[in-house]
Amino acid sequence: MTTPEFVPGLELSRRFYREAVLPILDAEIGGLPHAAARLGSGSEVLGFDTARSADHEWGPRLQLFLAPEDVARHRDRLVSAFAHQLPKTFLGYPTHFEPTGEAADIGFMQVTDGPVRHRVEVADVDGWLTGWLGFTPAGGVSTADWLATPTQRLLEVASGAVFHDGLGQLTDRREHLAWYPGDVWRYVLACQWKRISQEEAFVGRCGEVGDELGSAVVAARLVRDVMRLVLVMERRYPPYSKWLGSAFARTTAAAVLTPQLTGALAASDWKTREQHLVRVYEQVAGLHNGLGLTEPVDPRTRPYFERPFQVIGADRFANALIQTIASADIRALPQTGAIDQFADSTDFLGRAEFTRGAVAVALGGA
């Protein structure tokens, strides 16, 4: 296959819908109310795809949403029609996805002489959302829903692109999921500050006993937590690790913070590491005060009790945020936070029954 000129995945999917999928849909069932979008997994949904992305599960693909009764009535017909009528290639990219052999559900683009194993997913909006998130926002989003859903999953629904919404449902659901409600936002911010408070003194403590490797590991954990904190401050759902740095680079704070964060990671001794982190903490403290969510909190670092380690005292920011939460129920929650603030297994976070069960246990302890 000759490699075509790279087209960003969302644009490829948009044109694929307009020029290839829609004509078949209209010919098969003219005037069928539907929505079309590219949501869910994939670097293109987040806008981070490159030519490298084309090696698996990237290409001409989208979701075609119908009313539930129309899914039951027409899905098989449409899936078959697309398999037999879609062009074998679109803008130079094959529309057929061949299984990789590693997993039946992972495919790569390959030209075929037979029916196309396409990636036009036919579903109803609420059924798809429930499968992806573990709930649908059709009836509202509860605190448990927000906290049990990994930010990567929320981002995969809030990002991407909607090409057509003849049902009206998809736009409505995405608006509900665009960002946390105010009290949940404050709570998640507080819990992120809490994470920093629990380890900020360990960079120095590890280094003091000669454990520079341990100190560097702690510093890296703190850098990650700060990056996620800044993203949440700017009302951006943090993506999973592969795209965390790319997403952080798009924040307004990145230009100022990145040199110091990089310095902390590159440092070979704990005192230099701490110096970089001190600058980061004070800058992020200033960002917190700029949000106006709490009364101003002193942004200066300070010694950790009587020990010679400089910290920001991140719990001060957590406590200040908790005090501003209007909902007594949310204010009383344990400061464990949203699911990916206390769980870090990809296999775990990918199972809604696991994440929802864990959050139910955590909230039950409130």
Secondary structure as a PSIPRED ss2 file (coil, helix, strand):
# PSIPRED VFORMAT (PSIPRED V4.0)

   1 M C   1.000  0.000  0.000
   2 T C   1.000  0.000  0.000
   3 T C   1.000  0.000  0.000
   4 P C   1.000  0.000  0.000
   5 E C   1.000  0.000  0.000
   6 F C   1.000  0.000  0.000
   7 V C   1.000  0.000  0.000
   8 P C   1.000  0.000  0.000
   9 G H   0.000  1.000  0.000
  10 L H   0.000  1.000  0.000
  11 E H   0.000  1.000  0.000
  12 L H   0.000  1.000  0.000
  13 S H   0.000  1.000  0.000
  14 R H   0.000  1.000  0.000
  15 R H   0.000  1.000  0.000
  16 F H   0.000  1.000  0.000
  17 Y H   0.000  1.000  0.000
  18 R H   0.000  1.000  0.000
  19 E H   0.000  1.000  0.000
  20 A H   0.000  1.000  0.000
  21 V H   0.000  1.000  0.000
  22 L H   0.000  1.000  0.000
  23 P H   0.000  1.000  0.000
  24 I H   0.000  1.000  0.000
  25 L H   0.000  1.000  0.000
  26 D H   0.000  1.000  0.000
  27 A H   0.000  1.000  0.000
  28 E H   0.000  1.000  0.000
  29 I C   1.000  0.000  0.000
  30 G C   1.000  0.000  0.000
  31 G C   1.000  0.000  0.000
  32 L C   1.000  0.000  0.000
  33 P C   1.000  0.000  0.000
  34 H C   1.000  0.000  0.000
  35 A E   0.000  0.000  1.000
  36 A E   0.000  0.000  1.000
  37 A E   0.000  0.000  1.000
  38 R E   0.000  0.000  1.000
  39 L C   1.000  0.000  0.000
  40 G C   1.000  0.000  0.000
  41 S C   1.000  0.000  0.000
  42 G C   1.000  0.000  0.000
  43 S H   0.000  1.000  0.000
  44 E H   0.000  1.000  0.000
  45 V H   0.000  1.000  0.000
  46 L H   0.000  1.000  0.000
  47 G C   1.000  0.000  0.000
  48 F C   1.000  0.000  0.000
  49 D C   1.000  0.000  0.000
  50 T C   1.000  0.000  0.000
  51 A H   0.000  1.000  0.000
  52 R H   0.000  1.000  0.000
  53 S H   0.000  1.000  0.000
  54 A H   0.000  1.000  0.000
  55 D H   0.000  1.000  0.000
  56 H C   1.000  0.000  0.000
  57 E C   1.000  0.000  0.000
  58 W C   1.000  0.000  0.000
  59 G C   1.000  0.000  0.000
  60 P C   1.000  0.000  0.000
  61 R E   0.000  0.000  1.000
  62 L E   0.000  0.000  1.000
  63 Q E   0.000  0.000  1.000
  64 L E   0.000  0.000  1.000
  65 F E   0.000  0.000  1.000
  66 L C   1.000  0.000  0.000
  67 A C   1.000  0.000  0.000
  68 P H   0.000  1.000  0.000
  69 E H   0.000  1.000  0.000
  70 D H   0.000  1.000  0.000
  71 V H   0.000  1.000  0.000
  72 A H   0.000  1.000  0.000
  73 R H   0.000  1.000  0.000
  74 H H   0.000  1.000  0.000
  75 R H   0.000  1.000  0.000
  76 D H   0.000  1.000  0.000
  77 R H   0.000  1.000  0.000
  78 L H   0.000  1.000  0.000
  79 V H   0.000  1.000  0.000
  80 S H   0.000  1.000  0.000
  81 A H   0.000  1.000  0.000
  82 F H   0.000  1.000  0.000
  83 A H   0.000  1.000  0.000
  84 H H   0.000  1.000  0.000
  85 Q H   0.000  1.000  0.000
  86 L C   1.000  0.000  0.000
  87 P C   1.000  0.000  0.000
  88 K C   1.000  0.000  0.000
  89 T E   0.000  0.000  1.000
  90 F E   0.000  0.000  1.000
  91 L C   1.000  0.000  0.000
  92 G C   1.000  0.000  0.000
  93 Y E   0.000  0.000  1.000
  94 P E   0.000  0.000  1.000
  95 T C   1.000  0.000  0.000
  96 H C   1.000  0.000  0.000
  97 F E   0.000  0.000  1.000
  98 E E   0.000  0.000  1.000
  99 P E   0.000  0.000  1.000
 100 T C   1.000  0.000  0.000
 101 G C   1.000  0.000  0.000
 102 E C   1.000  0.000  0.000
 103 A C   1.000  0.000  0.000
 104 A C   1.000  0.000  0.000
 105 D C   1.000  0.000  0.000
 106 I C   1.000  0.000  0.000
 107 G E   0.000  0.000  1.000
 108 F E   0.000  0.000  1.000
 109 M E   0.000  0.000  1.000
 110 Q C   1.000  0.000  0.000
 111 V C   1.000  0.000  0.000
 112 T C   1.000  0.000  0.000
 113 D C   1.000  0.000  0.000
 114 G C   1.000  0.000  0.000
 115 P C   1.000  0.000  0.000
 116 V C   1.000  0.000  0.000
 117 R C   1.000  0.000  0.000
 118 H C   1.000  0.000  0.000
 119 R E   0.000  0.000  1.000
 120 V E   0.000  0.000  1.000
 121 E E   0.000  0.000  1.000
 122 V E   0.000  0.000  1.000
 123 A E   0.000  0.000  1.000
 124 D C   1.000  0.000  0.000
 125 V H   0.000  1.000  0.000
 126 D H   0.000  1.000  0.000
 127 G H   0.000  1.000  0.000
 128 W H   0.000  1.000  0.000
 129 L H   0.000  1.000  0.000
 130 T H   0.000  1.000  0.000
 131 G H   0.000  1.000  0.000
 132 W H   0.000  1.000  0.000
 133 L H   0.000  1.000  0.000
 134 G C   1.000  0.000  0.000
 135 F C   1.000  0.000  0.000
 136 T C   1.000  0.000  0.000
 137 P H   0.000  1.000  0.000
 138 A H   0.000  1.000  0.000
 139 G H   0.000  1.000  0.000
 140 G C   1.000  0.000  0.000
 141 V C   1.000  0.000  0.000
 142 S C   1.000  0.000  0.000
 143 T H   0.000  1.000  0.000
 144 A H   0.000  1.000  0.000
 145 D H   0.000  1.000  0.000
 146 W H   0.000  1.000  0.000
 147 L H   0.000  1.000  0.000
 148 A H   0.000  1.000  0.000
 149 T C   1.000  0.000  0.000
 150 P C   1.000  0.000  0.000
 151 T H   0.000  1.000  0.000
 152 Q H   0.000  1.000  0.000
 153 R H   0.000  1.000  0.000
 154 L H   0.000  1.000  0.000
 155 L H   0.000  1.000  0.000
 156 E H   0.000  1.000  0.000
 157 V H   0.000  1.000  0.000
 158 A H   0.000  1.000  0.000
 159 S C   1.000  0.000  0.000
 160 G C   1.000  0.000  0.000
 161 A E   0.000  0.000  1.000
 162 V E   0.000  0.000  1.000
 163 F E   0.000  0.000  1.000
 164 H E   0.000  0.000  1.000
 165 D E   0.000  0.000  1.000
 166 G C   1.000  0.000  0.000
 167 L C   1.000  0.000  0.000
 168 G C   1.000  0.000  0.000
 169 Q H   0.000  1.000  0.000
 170 L H   0.000  1.000  0.000
 171 T H   0.000  1.000  0.000
 172 D H   0.000  1.000  0.000
 173 R H   0.000  1.000  0.000
 174 R H   0.000  1.000  0.000
 175 E H   0.000  1.000  0.000
 176 H H   0.000  1.000  0.000
 177 L C   1.000  0.000  0.000
 178 A C   1.000  0.000  0.000
 179 W C   1.000  0.000  0.000
 180 Y C   1.000  0.000  0.000
 181 P C   1.000  0.000  0.000
 182 G H   0.000  1.000  0.000
 183 D H   0.000  1.000  0.000
 184 V H   0.000  1.000  0.000
 185 W H   0.000  1.000  0.000
 186 R H   0.000  1.000  0.000
 187 Y H   0.000  1.000  0.000
 188 V H   0.000  1.000  0.000
 189 L H   0.000  1.000  0.000
 190 A H   0.000  1.000  0.000
 191 C H   0.000  1.000  0.000
 192 Q H   0.000  1.000  0.000
 193 W H   0.000  1.000  0.000
 194 K H   0.000  1.000  0.000
 195 R H   0.000  1.000  0.000
 196 I H   0.000  1.000  0.000
 197 S H   0.000  1.000  0.000
 198 Q H   0.000  1.000  0.000
 199 E H   0.000  1.000  0.000
 200 E C   1.000  0.000  0.000
 201 A C   1.000  0.000  0.000
 202 F H   0.000  1.000  0.000
 203 V H   0.000  1.000  0.000
 204 G H   0.000  1.000  0.000
 205 R H   0.000  1.000  0.000
 206 C H   0.000  1.000  0.000
 207 G H   0.000  1.000  0.000
 208 E H   0.000  1.000  0.000
 209 V C   1.000  0.000  0.000
 210 G C   1.000  0.000  0.000
 211 D C   1.000  0.000  0.000
 212 E H   0.000  1.000  0.000
 213 L H   0.000  1.000  0.000
 214 G H   0.000  1.000  0.000
 215 S H   0.000  1.000  0.000
 216 A H   0.000  1.000  0.000
 217 V H   0.000  1.000  0.000
 218 V H   0.000  1.000  0.000
 219 A H   0.000  1.000  0.000
 220 A H   0.000  1.000  0.000
 221 R H   0.000  1.000  0.000
 222 L H   0.000  1.000  0.000
 223 V H   0.000  1.000  0.000
 224 R H   0.000  1.000  0.000
 225 D H   0.000  1.000  0.000
 226 V H   0.000  1.000  0.000
 227 M H   0.000  1.000  0.000
 228 R H   0.000  1.000  0.000
 229 L H   0.000  1.000  0.000
 230 V H   0.000  1.000  0.000
 231 L H   0.000  1.000  0.000
 232 V H   0.000  1.000  0.000
 233 M H   0.000  1.000  0.000
 234 E C   1.000  0.000  0.000
 235 R C   1.000  0.000  0.000
 236 R C   1.000  0.000  0.000
 237 Y C   1.000  0.000  0.000
 238 P C   1.000  0.000  0.000
 239 P C   1.000  0.000  0.000
 240 Y C   1.000  0.000  0.000
 241 S H   0.000  1.000  0.000
 242 K H   0.000  1.000  0.000
 243 W H   0.000  1.000  0.000
 244 L H   0.000  1.000  0.000
 245 G H   0.000  1.000  0.000
 246 S H   0.000  1.000  0.000
 247 A H   0.000  1.000  0.000
 248 F H   0.000  1.000  0.000
 249 A H   0.000  1.000  0.000
 250 R C   1.000  0.000  0.000
 251 T C   1.000  0.000  0.000
 252 T C   1.000  0.000  0.000
 253 A C   1.000  0.000  0.000
 254 A H   0.000  1.000  0.000
 255 A H   0.000  1.000  0.000
 256 V H   0.000  1.000  0.000
 257 L H   0.000  1.000  0.000
 258 T H   0.000  1.000  0.000
 259 P H   0.000  1.000  0.000
 260 Q H   0.000  1.000  0.000
 261 L H   0.000  1.000  0.000
 262 T H   0.000  1.000  0.000
 263 G H   0.000  1.000  0.000
 264 A H   0.000  1.000  0.000
 265 L H   0.000  1.000  0.000
 266 A H   0.000  1.000  0.000
 267 A C   1.000  0.000  0.000
 268 S C   1.000  0.000  0.000
 269 D C   1.000  0.000  0.000
 270 W H   0.000  1.000  0.000
 271 K H   0.000  1.000  0.000
 272 T H   0.000  1.000  0.000
 273 R H   0.000  1.000  0.000
 274 E H   0.000  1.000  0.000
 275 Q H   0.000  1.000  0.000
 276 H H   0.000  1.000  0.000
 277 L H   0.000  1.000  0.000
 278 V H   0.000  1.000  0.000
 279 R H   0.000  1.000  0.000
 280 V H   0.000  1.000  0.000
 281 Y H   0.000  1.000  0.000
 282 E H   0.000  1.000  0.000
 283 Q H   0.000  1.000  0.000
 284 V H   0.000  1.000  0.000
 285 A H   0.000  1.000  0.000
 286 G H   0.000  1.000  0.000
 287 L H   0.000  1.000  0.000
 288 H H   0.000  1.000  0.000
 289 N H   0.000  1.000  0.000
 290 G H   0.000  1.000  0.000
 291 L H   0.000  1.000  0.000
 292 G C   1.000  0.000  0.000
 293 L C   1.000  0.000  0.000
 294 T C   1.000  0.000  0.000
 295 E C   1.000  0.000  0.000
 296 P C   1.000  0.000  0.000
 297 V C   1.000  0.000  0.000
 298 D C   1.000  0.000  0.000
 299 P C   1.000  0.000  0.000
 300 R C   1.000  0.000  0.000
 301 T C   1.000  0.000  0.000
 302 R E   0.000  0.000  1.000
 303 P E   0.000  0.000  1.000
 304 Y E   0.000  0.000  1.000
 305 F C   1.000  0.000  0.000
 306 E C   1.000  0.000  0.000
 307 R E   0.000  0.000  1.000
 308 P E   0.000  0.000  1.000
 309 F E   0.000  0.000  1.000
 310 Q E   0.000  0.000  1.000
 311 V E   0.000  0.000  1.000
 312 I C   1.000  0.000  0.000
 313 G C   1.000  0.000  0.000
 314 A C   1.000  0.000  0.000
 315 D H   0.000  1.000  0.000
 316 R H   0.000  1.000  0.000
 317 F H   0.000  1.000  0.000
 318 A H   0.000  1.000  0.000
 319 N H   0.000  1.000  0.000
 320 A H   0.000  1.000  0.000
 321 L H   0.000  1.000  0.000
 322 I H   0.000  1.000  0.000
 323 Q H   0.000  1.000  0.000
 324 T C   1.000  0.000  0.000
 325 I C   1.000  0.000  0.000
 326 A C   1.000  0.000  0.000
 327 S C   1.000  0.000  0.000
 328 A H   0.000  1.000  0.000
 329 D H   0.000  1.000  0.000
 330 I H   0.000  1.000  0.000
 331 R H   0.000  1.000  0.000
 332 A C   1.000  0.000  0.000
 333 L C   1.000  0.000  0.000
 334 P C   1.000  0.000  0.000
 335 Q C   1.000  0.000  0.000
 336 T C   1.000  0.000  0.000
 337 G C   1.000  0.000  0.000
 338 A C   1.000  0.000  0.000
 339 I H   0.000  1.000  0.000
 340 D H   0.000  1.000  0.000
 341 Q H   0.000  1.000  0.000
 342 F H   0.000  1.000  0.000
 343 A C   1.000  0.000  0.000
 344 D C   1.000  0.000  0.000
 345 S C   1.000  0.000  0.000
 346 T H   0.000  1.000  0.000
 347 D H   0.000  1.000  0.000
 348 F H   0.000  1.000  0.000
 349 L H   0.000  1.000  0.000
 350 G C   1.000  0.000  0.000
 351 R C   1.000  0.000  0.000
 352 A H   0.000  1.000  0.000
 353 E H   0.000  1.000  0.000
 354 F H   0.000  1.000  0.000
 355 T H   0.000  1.000  0.000
 356 R H   0.000  1.000  0.000
 357 G H   0.000  1.000  0.000
 358 A H   0.000  1.000  0.000
 359 V H   0.000  1.000  0.000
 360 A H   0.000  1.000  0.000
 361 V H   0.000  1.000  0.000
 362 A H   0.000  1.000  0.000
 363 L H   0.000  1.000  0.000
 364 G H   0.000  1.000  0.000
 365 G C   1.000  0.000  0.000
 366 A C   1.000  0.000  0.000
